[in-house]
Amino acid sequence: MTGGVFYLNENPGEYHKLKKDVGLIPSMVSEIIRYQTPLPHMRPHSDPRRKSLGAS
């Protein structure tokens, strides 16, 4: 959610829309999650130096 706070800070017009109409907040949350998804940071990293358990 910090990405959303950053976005709203960088786009004060959007923040003011939310303040005027709190009914927009549920869709804002969905858009923030879509816009600032954590998935790229959650994928497994491959390291050619890693070996499988039990490998010599």
Contacts in CASP RR format, 6 or more apart in sequence:
PFRMAT RR
TARGET T0000
AUTHOR 0000-0000-0000
METHOD contacts of the structure
MODEL  1
MTGGVFYLNENPGEYHKLKKDVGLIPSMVSEIIRYQTPLPHMRPHSDPRR
KSLGAS
1 32 0 8 1.000
3 32 0 8 1.000
3 36 0 8 1.000
4 32 0 8 1.000
4 35 0 8 1.000
4 36 0 8 1.000
7 14 0 8 1.000
7 32 0 8 1.000
7 35 0 8 1.000
7 36 0 8 1.000
8 14 0 8 1.000
8 15 0 8 1.000
8 18 0 8 1.000
9 15 0 8 1.000
17 24 0 8 1.000
18 24 0 8 1.000
18 25 0 8 1.000
18 28 0 8 1.000
END
